[in-house]
Amino acid sequence: MELEIDQARLLSALALAQTVADKRSTMPVLANVLLRATSDGHLVCSATDMMIGLTESIPAVVKSTGTVTVGVRHLHGVVRTLPASSVRMRGLDNHWVQLVSGRSEFKLMGMPESDFPELPDAGKGKKALTFTDVPGHVLADLIQKTMFSVSTDEARVNLNGVLFECDGQQATMVSTDGHRLTRFSARLPGPKLEKGIIIPRKGMLEIRRMLDRVSGDIGIAIGESHLFVRADDLAMSVKLNNVQFPPYRAVIPSSHQRRVTVSREELLAALRRAEVMAPEKTATVRVALSAGKLELTADNPDLGVAHQELPVGYDGDSLVAGFNARYLIEILEAIDGGEVALEFQGELDPCVIKPVDGPDLLGVVMPMKI
């Protein structure tokens, strides 16, 4: 293999590949990127952790075709230090790779390309999958507005991903960590699913990074065990979580006794101030509701007390409940619009937060002891 390639394009591809590669795996080759020079003048970069597969094709001046695989972290580190010009790359004996830029030369030790696993392919298998073009910015918005409430506990596999549902015209994403839940729906003419799929947390993060690199429509296809996404010269496969998502509709309260309307910006600013004083581990804030007024109190035995009052649209019965300030802040940050509605039932019941006017976004936050 021998080729010449633009440093900036190669660096961009390696930056994305190294977020997918698994540096801690018992399979050393998963920390590598597979580089394949093709006869049509491209360098194809591939990385995988066996759950996510990423391939990017970059234009290059190919003098001879071939394939090598080398540690992506060190290769990225080398390319990042090179000047913004062309880089010459050549495969050497015993799986070594040579990089030359100006008067700088690097030789990196690689591994046999036969050790690198084959990536899932939407065109292979019993039935080739059909891709559906969807607006990339809508999919990015769905991810952005639900990612924050995905459980980070890898032992809870059914909560360690986002539920994706689509009826062919509208898509819904739902996430929960057991303490709060977020549901967001948007118009997305996409593949019609008989039942929802669970996209793992890391898969969502990598799709979001991929979407940051492209504009316009992207293609998605859903197989029995993988979600495939492609755009421009990028292609990604994500292995789906084969578990049952919790019955989220049962978690969303069907009625409420108290409904408060308040400025989103004012409530968000007050909660951020309260979080500074709230206990570090629990971030507990006391919410007291009365006619025309919402009081926020954060009491930290080690720091002091923060007390704030906000004018709200409310004239019902009083209520006192405790909530995690961080959970309230994150759902408010995801909401677009000037005013939000907070719906309460009782002191031990969850709080529902949604925009008064805006997209179909809803957050449910469970109460805490105070």
C-alpha positions as CSV (number, residue, x, y, z in Angstrom):
1,M,0.0,0.0,0.0
2,E,1.3,3.4,-0.9
3,L,-0.7,6.7,-1.1
4,E,-0.7,10.5,-0.5
5,I,-3.5,12.1,1.4
6,D,-4.5,15.5,2.9
7,Q,-3.5,15.8,6.6
8,A,-6.7,17.6,7.7
9,R,-9.0,15.0,6.1
10,L,-7.0,12.1,7.5
11,L,-7.0,13.7,11.0
12,S,-10.8,14.2,10.9
13,A,-11.4,10.6,10.0
14,L,-9.0,9.3,12.7
15,A,-10.6,11.6,15.3
16,L,-13.9,10.0,14.7
17,A,-12.5,6.5,14.5
18,Q,-10.7,6.7,17.8
19,T,-13.9,7.4,19.7
20,V,-15.3,4.0,18.4
21,A,-12.2,1.9,18.8
22,D,-12.0,-0.1,22.0
23,K,-8.7,0.6,23.8
24,R,-9.5,-1.6,26.8
25,S,-10.6,-4.8,25.0
26,T,-9.0,-8.2,25.5
27,M,-8.8,-8.2,21.7
28,P,-5.8,-5.8,21.0
29,V,-6.8,-5.4,17.3
30,L,-10.0,-3.5,18.4
31,A,-7.7,-0.6,19.4
32,N,-6.7,-0.3,15.8
33,V,-8.0,1.4,12.7
34,L,-8.1,-0.6,9.4
35,L,-6.7,1.4,6.5
36,R,-7.5,0.2,3.0
37,A,-6.2,2.0,-0.1
38,T,-8.6,1.3,-3.0
39,S,-8.1,1.4,-6.8
40,D,-10.7,4.2,-7.2
41,G,-8.5,6.7,-5.3
42,H,-9.7,6.5,-1.7
43,L,-8.4,5.5,1.7
44,V,-11.1,3.7,3.7
45,C,-10.8,4.0,7.4
46,S,-12.7,1.4,9.6
47,A,-12.9,1.0,13.4
48,T,-15.1,-1.1,15.7
49,D,-15.6,-2.2,19.3
50,M,-17.8,-5.2,18.1
51,M,-20.9,-3.1,19.1
52,I,-20.3,-0.1,16.8
53,G,-18.7,-0.2,13.4
54,L,-17.6,2.9,11.6
55,T,-16.3,3.4,8.0
56,E,-15.2,6.6,6.3
57,S,-13.9,6.9,2.8
58,I,-11.4,9.7,2.1
59,P,-10.0,10.9,-1.3
60,A,-6.4,10.0,-1.8
61,V,-3.7,9.7,-4.5
62,V,-3.3,5.9,-4.4
63,K,-0.1,4.6,-6.0
64,S,-0.6,1.0,-4.9
65,T,-3.6,-0.6,-3.2
66,G,-3.4,-2.6,0.0
67,T,-4.5,-2.9,3.6
68,V,-2.9,-2.2,7.0
69,T,-4.1,-2.0,10.6
70,V,-2.4,0.2,13.2
71,G,-3.2,1.6,16.7
72,V,-5.6,4.5,16.1
73,R,-4.6,6.5,19.2
74,H,-0.9,6.7,18.3
75,L,-1.6,7.2,14.6
76,H,-4.0,10.1,15.5
77,G,-1.4,11.5,17.8
78,V,1.2,11.5,15.1
79,V,-1.0,12.9,12.3
80,R,-2.3,15.7,14.7
81,T,1.3,17.0,15.1
82,L,2.0,17.1,11.3
83,P,1.7,20.3,9.3
84,A,-1.5,20.9,7.3
85,S,-0.2,19.5,4.0
86,S,0.0,16.2,2.3
87,V,1.0,13.0,4.1
88,R,2.6,10.1,2.4
89,M,1.7,6.7,3.8
90,R,3.3,3.3,2.9
91,G,2.8,-0.2,4.1
92,L,6.1,-1.9,5.1
93,D,7.0,-5.5,5.8
94,N,5.7,-7.3,8.9
95,H,2.7,-5.0,9.1
96,W,4.6,-1.8,9.8
97,V,3.4,1.6,8.4
98,Q,5.5,4.5,7.3
99,L,4.3,8.1,7.4
100,V,6.3,10.9,5.8
101,S,5.5,14.6,5.9
102,G,8.1,17.2,4.8
103,R,11.3,16.1,6.7
104,S,9.4,14.1,9.3
105,E,9.2,10.4,9.1
106,F,7.4,8.0,11.4
107,K,7.2,4.2,11.5
108,L,4.4,2.5,13.4
109,M,4.0,-1.1,14.2
110,G,0.8,-2.6,13.1
111,M,-1.0,-6.0,13.2
112,P,-2.1,-8.5,10.6
113,E,-5.2,-7.1,8.8
114,S,-6.7,-10.6,8.9
115,D,-7.1,-10.2,12.7
116,F,-9.5,-7.2,12.2
117,P,-13.1,-8.3,12.4
118,E,-15.5,-8.0,9.5
119,L,-18.0,-5.2,10.0
120,P,-21.8,-5.7,9.6
121,D,-23.1,-4.8,6.1
122,A,-26.6,-3.7,5.4
123,G,-26.3,-5.2,1.9
124,K,-25.4,-8.7,3.2
125,G,-27.3,-11.4,4.9
126,K,-30.6,-13.1,4.2
127,K,-32.1,-9.8,2.9
128,A,-30.5,-6.6,1.8
129,L,-31.9,-3.7,3.8
130,T,-33.5,-0.6,2.2
131,F,-32.3,2.8,3.4
132,T,-34.7,5.6,4.1
133,D,-33.6,9.2,3.8
134,V,-34.4,11.3,6.9
135,P,-33.5,14.9,7.9
136,G,-30.2,14.7,9.8
137,H,-31.0,17.7,11.9
138,V,-34.3,16.1,13.2
139,L,-32.5,12.9,14.2
140,A,-29.8,15.0,15.9
141,D,-32.5,16.9,17.8
142,L,-34.2,13.7,18.9
143,I,-30.9,12.4,20.3
144,Q,-29.9,15.7,21.9
145,K,-33.2,16.1,23.8
146,T,-33.2,12.5,25.3
147,M,-29.5,11.5,25.7
148,F,-29.1,13.1,29.1
149,S,-31.5,10.8,31.0
150,V,-30.1,7.5,29.7
151,S,-28.8,5.3,32.5
152,T,-25.0,5.1,32.7
153,D,-25.2,1.9,34.7
154,E,-24.1,-0.7,32.2
155,A,-25.6,-3.5,34.4
156,R,-29.1,-2.1,33.7
157,V,-29.1,-3.0,30.0
158,N,-32.8,-2.2,29.5
159,L,-32.1,1.4,30.7
160,N,-28.7,1.8,29.0
161,G,-30.2,2.9,25.8
162,V,-32.9,5.0,24.1
163,L,-36.1,3.6,22.8
164,F,-36.8,4.6,19.2
165,E,-40.3,4.3,17.8
166,C,-41.5,5.4,14.3
167,D,-44.8,5.0,12.6
168,G,-43.5,6.2,9.2
169,Q,-44.4,9.8,9.8
170,Q,-43.4,10.6,13.3
171,A,-40.6,9.4,15.5
172,T,-40.4,9.2,19.3
173,M,-37.4,8.7,21.5
174,V,-37.7,7.8,25.2
175,S,-35.0,7.5,27.8
176,T,-35.0,6.8,31.5
177,D,-32.5,6.0,34.3
178,G,-35.1,5.0,36.8
179,H,-35.2,8.4,38.5
180,R,-36.4,10.5,35.6
181,L,-37.8,10.0,32.1
182,T,-37.7,12.0,28.9
183,R,-39.9,11.6,25.8
184,F,-39.6,13.6,22.7
185,S,-41.5,13.3,19.4
186,A,-40.8,15.0,16.1
187,R,-42.0,14.7,12.5
188,L,-39.6,12.2,10.8
189,P,-40.8,10.4,7.6
190,G,-38.7,7.3,8.3
191,P,-38.9,3.5,8.4
192,K,-42.2,2.2,9.9
193,L,-41.5,0.0,12.9
194,E,-43.8,-2.6,14.2
195,K,-42.1,-2.3,17.6
196,G,-39.5,0.0,19.1
197,I,-35.8,-0.6,19.0
198,I,-33.3,0.2,21.8
199,I,-30.2,2.0,20.6
200,P,-27.4,1.7,23.2
201,R,-26.0,4.9,24.8
202,K,-22.6,4.7,23.1
203,G,-24.3,4.2,19.8
204,M,-26.3,7.3,20.3
205,L,-23.2,9.3,21.2
206,E,-21.4,8.1,18.0
207,I,-24.4,8.8,15.8
208,R,-24.5,12.3,17.2
209,R,-20.8,12.8,16.5
210,M,-21.4,11.5,13.0
211,L,-24.3,13.9,12.4
212,D,-22.1,16.8,13.5
213,R,-19.9,16.1,10.4
214,V,-22.7,16.0,7.8
215,S,-25.6,18.2,6.6
216,G,-28.8,17.5,4.9
217,D,-30.5,14.1,4.8
218,I,-29.0,10.8,6.0
219,G,-29.9,7.2,5.3
220,I,-31.0,4.8,8.0
221,A,-31.9,1.1,7.8
222,I,-32.9,-1.2,10.6
223,G,-32.1,-4.9,10.6
224,E,-32.8,-7.6,13.1
225,S,-29.9,-6.8,15.3
226,H,-28.3,-3.6,13.9
227,L,-29.2,0.0,13.0
228,F,-27.3,1.3,10.0
229,V,-26.7,5.0,9.3
230,R,-24.9,6.4,6.3
231,A,-24.2,9.9,5.0
232,D,-21.8,11.2,2.4
233,D,-18.6,9.1,2.8
234,L,-19.5,7.9,6.3
235,A,-21.3,4.7,7.3
236,M,-22.0,3.3,10.8
237,S,-23.6,0.2,12.2
238,V,-24.9,0.0,15.8
239,K,-25.8,-3.3,17.5
240,L,-29.2,-2.9,19.2
241,N,-29.9,-3.8,22.8
242,N,-31.9,-7.0,22.6
243,V,-33.9,-6.3,25.8
244,Q,-37.4,-5.1,26.8
245,F,-37.7,-1.4,27.5
246,P,-39.7,-0.6,30.6
247,P,-43.5,0.2,30.0
248,Y,-42.8,4.0,30.0
249,R,-46.4,5.0,29.3
250,A,-47.3,3.7,32.8
251,V,-44.7,6.0,34.3
252,I,-46.2,9.2,32.8
253,P,-49.0,10.5,35.1
254,S,-52.3,10.6,33.3
255,S,-53.7,13.5,35.4
256,H,-52.7,16.2,37.8
257,Q,-54.2,18.3,40.6
258,R,-51.8,21.3,40.3
259,R,-50.4,23.0,37.2
260,V,-47.9,25.8,37.3
261,T,-46.7,28.0,34.4
262,V,-43.4,29.8,34.8
263,S,-40.7,31.4,32.7
264,R,-38.3,28.8,31.6
265,E,-35.3,31.1,31.8
266,E,-36.1,32.4,35.3
267,L,-36.7,28.9,36.6
268,L,-33.5,27.5,35.0
269,A,-31.4,30.4,36.4
270,A,-32.9,29.9,39.9
271,L,-32.2,26.1,39.8
272,R,-28.6,26.7,38.7
273,R,-28.1,29.0,41.7
274,A,-29.8,26.5,44.0
275,E,-27.6,23.6,42.7
276,V,-24.5,25.4,43.9
277,M,-25.7,25.2,47.5
278,A,-27.5,21.9,47.3
279,P,-25.9,18.7,48.8
280,E,-23.3,17.4,46.3
281,K,-24.4,13.8,46.1
282,T,-28.2,14.3,46.0
283,A,-28.5,17.9,44.6
284,T,-31.8,18.0,46.6
285,V,-33.9,21.2,46.3
286,R,-37.1,21.9,48.2
287,V,-40.0,23.1,46.0
288,A,-42.8,24.9,47.8
289,L,-45.8,25.9,45.8
290,S,-48.5,28.4,46.8
291,A,-50.8,30.9,45.1
292,G,-48.7,33.0,42.6
293,K,-45.4,31.9,44.1
294,L,-42.8,29.1,43.7
295,E,-40.1,28.9,46.3
296,L,-36.8,27.0,45.9
297,T,-34.7,26.1,48.9
298,A,-31.4,24.3,49.0
299,D,-30.2,23.5,52.4
300,N,-26.6,22.2,52.8
301,P,-25.3,21.5,56.4
302,D,-21.8,22.1,55.2
303,L,-22.4,25.3,53.2
304,G,-25.5,27.1,54.2
305,V,-29.0,27.8,52.8
306,A,-30.2,29.3,49.5
307,H,-33.8,30.5,49.2
308,Q,-35.4,32.0,46.1
309,E,-38.9,33.0,45.1
310,L,-40.4,33.1,41.6
311,P,-43.7,34.5,40.4
312,V,-45.8,31.8,38.7
313,G,-49.2,31.3,37.2
314,Y,-50.9,29.3,39.9
315,D,-53.8,29.7,42.4
316,G,-54.4,26.2,43.7
317,D,-53.6,24.3,46.9
318,S,-50.1,24.5,48.4
319,L,-47.5,21.8,47.9
320,V,-44.1,21.0,49.3
321,A,-41.8,18.4,47.6
322,G,-38.2,17.6,47.0
323,F,-36.4,17.0,43.7
324,N,-32.9,16.6,42.3
325,A,-32.0,20.0,40.9
326,R,-29.7,18.6,38.2
327,Y,-32.6,16.5,36.8
328,L,-34.9,19.6,36.6
329,I,-32.1,21.6,35.0
330,E,-31.3,19.1,32.3
331,I,-34.9,18.8,31.1
332,L,-35.3,22.6,31.1
333,E,-32.2,22.9,29.0
334,A,-33.7,20.5,26.5
335,I,-36.9,22.5,26.2
336,D,-37.3,25.3,23.6
337,G,-39.8,28.1,24.4
338,G,-40.4,30.9,26.8
339,E,-42.8,29.3,29.3
340,V,-42.9,25.8,30.8
341,A,-45.7,24.0,32.7
342,L,-45.0,22.0,35.8
343,E,-47.7,19.5,36.7
344,F,-47.9,17.9,40.2
345,Q,-50.3,15.5,41.8
346,G,-49.1,15.0,45.4
347,E,-46.0,15.5,47.4
348,L,-44.8,11.9,46.8
349,D,-45.8,11.9,43.1
350,P,-43.5,12.8,40.1
351,C,-43.3,16.2,38.5
352,V,-44.1,16.5,34.8
353,I,-42.3,19.3,32.9
354,K,-43.2,20.3,29.3
355,P,-43.3,23.5,27.2
356,V,-46.5,25.5,27.2
357,D,-46.1,26.1,23.5
358,G,-43.5,24.2,21.5
359,P,-42.4,20.7,20.5
360,D,-43.8,17.5,21.9
361,L,-41.3,17.1,24.7
362,L,-42.0,15.8,28.2
363,G,-39.9,15.1,31.2
364,V,-40.9,13.2,34.3
365,V,-38.9,13.6,37.5
366,M,-39.4,11.4,40.6
367,P,-39.6,13.1,44.0
368,M,-37.0,12.9,46.8
369,K,-37.3,12.8,50.6
370,I,-36.7,16.2,52.2
